[in-house]
């Protein structure tokens, strides 16, 4: 290995001028199309001034997470609120990590959250004029531009073995040098065409490397739409463009694809910032216009008193399947994430309480450069508020859809009597201060299940009250209950029973001296509530009994009395 490095140092002084055109023909003999001809197949888009063309470009690894949705929302808003285009490109160059069906899962999951693509990869293939939208189907295109780089002396073949690369890294580590293929370590950078022919004739595998002209001694300025003005060190690494199987690396593929698909903005995680110097370098070498970059920080969460990134291993809420299974409404997730992404959203929402979230003017410049804090408790609050503003019919439709997938028995009960379900869901809905009982559809069964006899639970009364007292209250209530009473008349009867048994209706007096009374009107109401619903807490009891009707209400109370 050391000999090879010394060879590289000395060979540069002896090498004859390389015929790069001949080298490009040697490496890519079957590539006959020119870059200009390829470009002509993908014309500039006819869009309004300022329209954003952006994409989601996932690898098909199978796991769809909250970060995907955040990226999707940012990309979708930037594209569609500017009259632009959002497309889906599948970056499937890493065949080893590919999970069958992952693309379809991603499409369906994002569609569930209203992230709809104007073009790109679909279940059945491609839709749009700028495809193929799967990178493994675009190999011929990449080879055209790879040949161009070789012909201009900007790329070259490297025949280093894994053993040589390992030895190189070990030497760099021993010398406390930067890792990578550069300088004296770039041993195939200036080899003769004869050496290359010898390797090709022997059938030895090769990769295509970029010939970097950068130096880590140099820096330049760059303006990111999230991070602001950055000072960046030049790239000096001769990175791989094509792997030994002819498939491009992400670096090369994304540059070619973003040019040909006429991408104006790239939204991606800030873990790609270390690659930015190379990407800028590569776009320049190819003669492409550099898109604007939107490098977003990771989603964070509090862990004790410190922040950390959301983790697949530790945080189930990172997976988008979690929100669907729990039953968060789509609108709630969108609403909450917008509060996370743009600091001015909550002010806008207060000023526009009933406006559609899509009418909010999103700005990437208002993203937190360091990454946003994910607050599950706040998500729950937002979801409660969103559900409280829905009509009973909207709640029913979304709840039924959720139950069909996650609770078939509950779905059957909801579907068997739609009118009953809607009347229950309408309790406390509307007005200036609607009830906020539901945070997720998963809560609904506990909230309203007692309306269905199969789900009715036996009540457990507070031990501080003897069974005889409870039974007396229930008996007295049955004797006076009249479903034709209005809510005031109904409650007057409850208060009368309270006084008959020596409990108090004066809650202030009870709070002042709880020992002065055996119980209150609230306790009496709870006895009745538990007998009718099996629960200590429920929607308005008067309304509940109106919906159940006299016969079912009576039967439940009598059943409880018989059990005491």
N, C-alpha and C positions, 0 to 999 in steps of 0.2 A: 504493500500500500504506500509506504514512504517513497519507494522508487517511482511509483506512479505519480505522486505529488511533485517530486523533483522533475520528472519528465514534463509535467504540465508547466512548471516554472520556466524550463529551458526551451520547450517546444515553441513557445510564442515568439521567440527570436528567430526561429528557423522556418516557420510555417510559410508556405507559399500562399499567395492570395487565393482564397477559396472562391470557386465558382459556385455561388449560392444558388443560381438558377439550376445548374446541373444537379446540385445536392437535392433540391426540392423535387426534381423529376425522379431522382433515384429513390427518394423516400415515398413519394406519392405518385407513382407512374399512372395510376388509373384515374386520377383527379384531372378532369379536363375542363370543368366549369370554372369560370373566373369569379372573383369576389364581386365584380361589377354586375355580372349576370345574376348572381344570387341576390344582390341588393335589389335588382330590378323586380324580382319576384315578390318583394315585400315593400311596397311603396309607403311613403309617408302617409299617415292617417289624415283624413279630412275632418278635422275637429276644430271647435272654436278656439280662439286665442286664449291661452292660459289653461286649457284643458289638461288634466293630469291623466297619464296612462301609467298604470302601475299593476302589480301582480302579486299573487301569492305563489310561492315556488317551493312547496314542501318536498321533502324526501319521503317516499312511501314506507315509513317505518311502522305504521299502525297505531301509534299513540297520538291522539288528538287532545291537546291540552289548552289551558286557558290562554297561554301565550299565543297560540294559533288564532284564537278568537280575537284577542287584542290586536294582533297584526292585521287580521281580516277587517276589523271594524275601522282601523285607521286607514287602511288601503281603500276600503269601500267608500268611506266618507270623502277622502281626498279626490277620488276619481269621480264619483257621481255628483257631488255638490259643485264640481267644476265643469260638468258636462263631458267628462272624459270616459275612460274605459278601465274596467277591472277584469283581468284575465287570470286563469289558473294554468300554471306551467308545472309539470311534474319533473323534479330533478332526480331521476332514477339512475344516475350513473354508478351508484354503489349497489351493485346487484346482490352482494352478500347480505346487506341489511334489509333488503326489500321484503315486505310482508304482503302476501297475496291479498287483494281486496282492500288494501290500505287507502288507495285513492278514492274508492267508492265510499268508504267510511268517512273520510275527510269531507267529501262533497256533501254527503247527507247530513253530517253533523253541522257544518257551516250553514247549509240551507235551513236547518232547524232554527238557527239563530239569525235568519234573514240576511245572510251574506250570500248574495247571488252574483254569479259571474256573467259577464257579458259575452265572453268567449273562453275557449280553452279546452282542457281535458274534461270529458264527461264519462258517464257510465258506459256509453256505447262507442266511444272513440273521441273524436275532436269536433268542436264547433267553432268556426272562425276561419279567417283568411290568412292567418299568420302562423299556422301550424307546420309540421306536427308540434304538438304541445308537450310531448314526452321526449326527454333528451336522448334516450337510447335510440329513438327513431330519427334523430337528426345527425347521426355520425357523419354522413356524407357532407353535410353543410360545414361542420367543424373542420373537416379535412381540407376543404377549400381554403379556409382562413389560416389553417396551420401551414399549408403549402405556401401561402403568401408570406407568412412570417419567415419561413425558412429561406425563401427566395430573396428576401431583403436582409438576410443575415441577422435576424432577430430571434431565431430559434434554431435548435440543433438537436441531433439524436444523442442520447446517453446510454451506454451499454453497461453501466456499473451494475455489479451483482449485489444482492442483499448483503453478502459477506463484506464486500468492499465498503458499502455504505455504513455498515455497523462499525467496521474498523475506523472509518473516517470520523464517526461520531465519538468513538472512544478516544481518538487522538485529540479531538477538539476539547473534550472534557478534561483530558490530562493537561492540555495547554491552557485551560480556562479561557477558551475562545468561544465565540458565539457558534451555536449549532447551525448547520445548514450547508447547502451546496453552493459555494461562492469562492471567488478568488483562486488561491492555489489549490483549493479542494475541488474546483470545477474542472476535473481532469479530462472531460470530453469536450470542453468548450471550444478549443481551437485545434482539434485533431484533423488530420488530412482526410480528403475524400477517399484516398486509398485505404486508410485504416478503417473507415466506415464501411467501405465495400467489403473488406475482409470479414468484418463482423456480420454483415448482412448475408454474405455468401455462406457463412457457417451456421446461419439460422438462429443467431443469438437474439434474444428479446431486447427491445429498446423502448425507452420512453422519450418523448419530445420535451425538451426543456426550453424555457424562455431565457434569452440572453439579456440579463439585467445590466444596464449602464448606470445604475444608481450607486450611491455611496452612503454609508451610515454616518459619514461626516457632514452630510448635507441635510437641511431641513427645509420644509416649505409650509405655507399656510393653506388651510382648507376650511370651507364653511359648510358645516353640517346643519340641517334644518332643526335638529333637536339639541345637539351638543354645542352649537354655536361655532365660533372660530377656534380651530384646532391647529396646533403646531405639530407637524408630522415629519418623522424621519424617513428618508428615502429607503426603498427596498434594494438590497444588494444580492438577494438570493435568486439563483437560477431555478425558479420553481417549475414543477412538472405541469405541462399543458395537456399532453395526451399520455394515458397510461399504456402499458405494453399491449393491451388488447384493442387499442385504438379508440377507446372511450375517453372522453375529455374529463379533466378534473372540474370541480365546481367553478373554480376561478375562470378557466377558459370558456366553459360553456355559458356561464351567466353573462359574460361580456358579449359574446357573439349573439346570444339570444336576445338580450336587452336592446342591442342595436337593431336587429332585424325585426323585432316585435315593436319597435319604436317606443320603448319604455322611457318615460320622462322622470319618474321618481321610483326609487327603490326603498321599500320599507323593510327593515330587518333588525334583528337583535344586535346590541352593541358588542356581543362576543365576536362579531366580524370586524371590529375596528382594527385589530392587528393586521388584517389582510388588506385593509384599505390602501396602503401605499402601493402594494403590488397591483391592485385592481386599477388604480389611477394610471399607473405605469403601463398596464396592459391595454387599456382603452386608447391611450395615446399612441402606442406602438401600432395598433390596428387602424388608427385613423378614425376612431369612433368618437362621437360626442358623449362626454361623460354625463350620466343622469344625475339628478340631485338625490342625495342620500338622506334617509331618515333613520338614524340609528337609535332604536328605542331601548331603554334600560329594562332590566328584569323586573318581574313582579316580586315584591318583597312582602314579608309578614313579620309581625312581632313574635319573638320567641323569648319570653321573659322580658327583660329590659333591652334586648338587642334585636336588630333586624337581620333577617337572612332571606335568601332566595326560596321561593316555593319549590318543594322537592317532590319528585315522583314517589320516592320511598316514604316520606314522612307525611305528605299532605294529600289526602284523597280529593280535596277540592281543586287540585291542579287539573285533574281530568275532566273534560267537558261532559263525559257520560255521567259524572256525579250530579251535575245540576239538572240533567234531564230526569235521572232516577229520583232525585229528591222532589222534583216538581216545581222548580223555579220557573215562573212564566218567562217567556222569551223577552218580553218588554222589560221585565224587572232586571234581568241580567244586562241588557243593553243600557238601561238607565243607570244602573250602578257603575258599570265600566266607564261610562261617559263621565261620571263624577270623578273617577280615578284618573282619566286621561287628560281632561281639561279642567283646570282649577276654577274657571269662570262658569262652569256648567250649572252649579247649584244656584248661583245668583240668577242665571237665565231661567232656570226652572221655577224659582220663586216668582219671577216676573211673568212667566208664561206657564201657569200651573196645568193648563189643559192642552198645551201644544204637543204635537207629535215630536218625539225625540229626534227624528230625522230633520226637523226644521232648524235644529241647533247648528250654528256655523262652527264646525270643528276646525281647529288650527294645530298643526304639528308643532308649532313653535311654543305652544303652551303645555307640551308634554314635560314631565319632570325628567331632566337629563340623567339623574341618578337612578331612576326607576321608581315606580309607583308602589305605594303601600296598599296591600290587599287586606281589607277589614271585613271579615265574614259577618260580624254583628251588624255592620252598616248595610251590607247586602240584604240581610234579613229585614231590616227596617224599611229599606227601599222597596223590597218585595211586598211587604204588608201594605205599604202606601199604594203601590201600583194595583194590587188586587182590590183594595178598598174602593178604587175609582172605577172598576169594571162594573158593567151591568150584571145582573144575576144570570142572564142568558149567556154572556161572554164567559163568566166563571164556569157555568155548567158545561159549555162546549169544550173549554180547555181542560177542565177536570176530567171529563169523560174520556177525552183523547189520552190523557195521562194514565187513567185507570185501565183502559183497554190494554195498555202495554205492561203495566206494573202491578195491577190488582184486578184480575178478571172478574172475581166475584163481586167486588164493589162496583165495577163497571156495569155488570148485569143489573144490579139493584138500581143504579142511577138511570139506566136506560129503560127499566121496566115501568117507571112512573116519572116521566120527565117533569110533569107539572108539580109533583110533590117536591122533587129535588130543587127546582127553581124557586118554589115558594120558601123553602128552607134557606137557600142561599141569598134570598132577597131580604132576610131579617137584618135590620140595622143598616141596610145599604142605602146610599143616597144621602142627601142633605149636606150641611157644612161639616159635620163631624161624623162621618161614617165609621162603623165598627171596623177594627183591624184584627180580626180573629185569625185570619189565615196568612201565613208567610209562604208556604209551599203547598202544592197539591197533596203531598204526603200527609199533611195535617188534617185534611178534610174528613177522613174517615173517623178520626177521633172527635172532630168537631160536630159532625152531624150523624154519625153512625147510629146513635140511639133512636133515630126515627124508624130504623129497620129492626124488627123484633129479634132477628138473628144476632144482631150486634149489641143488643141491650145488656148492660152489665148489672148485676145485683148491687144495690147501694150498700155502702159501708158508712154507718152513721157515727158521728163523733161520740166517743165513749163517755164524755161528760154529761150526756143526756141519756136517761134511762129509756128503755124500749117502750114502756107504758106511756111516757110523755109523747114520744114520736107517734105512737099509734093513736093517741087521743087527738093530736093535731090533724092527722090524716083523716080520721073519722069525722071530725067537725068540718073539715074542708069539703069532704064529699057531700055532706048534708046541705051545704049552702052553694056549692059550685053550680053556676049557670053559664053555659057558653054564650048566651046572648048578652051577658054583661060586657060593658066596655072595660078598658084597662083600669080606669079609675074605680069603677064599681068592684071589679075583681080584687084590687088591692085593698079597698076599704074592708072587704070581708076578711082578708088575710090579717089586717090590723085588728079587727074585732076579735078574731080567734086568739091573737097574741095577748090581748088584754084579758080575755076569758081565762086563760091558763096561768095568768100571773106574770107573763113576760112583759117587756116594755116596748113601746113604739118610739120612745124618746131616746134617740141615739146619743145626744149630747149628755143626757143624764147618765146613761150607761157608761160612756167613756170617762165621765168624771168619777164614777164609783161603780165598777163592774160587779162588785160583791153585793150590791144592793138588789140585783135582779138575777133570777135564774137563767134568763136568756132575753133575746130581742126579737123584733119582727124579722130581722135578717135571718135568724136561726129558724124561725117558723117557715119562711120562704124556702130556705135550704132543705128542710124536711120534705116539703112538697116537690121541690126541684129534683131531689134525689130519687123520690118515689117514681116520678114521671120519666126522668132521663137516666137515672143511675149515676149521675155526676153531681159534683159540688158546683161546678161552673158550666154554664150553657148559655146559648142565646136567650133573649128575653123570654121568660117562662110563660107569660100570658100568651105571647104569639105562638110559642111552641105548642101549647095546649090547644090553641085555635086550629093549628095545622093538623095535629093528631086527631082532633075531634073528641067529643064527649065520651063515646064508647071506649076508645082505646085508652084515653086518659084514665077513666074510671077503672078499667080492667087492670091497668098497671098499678094504680094506688091500692086496689083491693088485694092484688097479689102480694104486694109488699107488706100490707097489714097482716095478711095470713101468715107471713114468714116470721113476724115478730113475736 
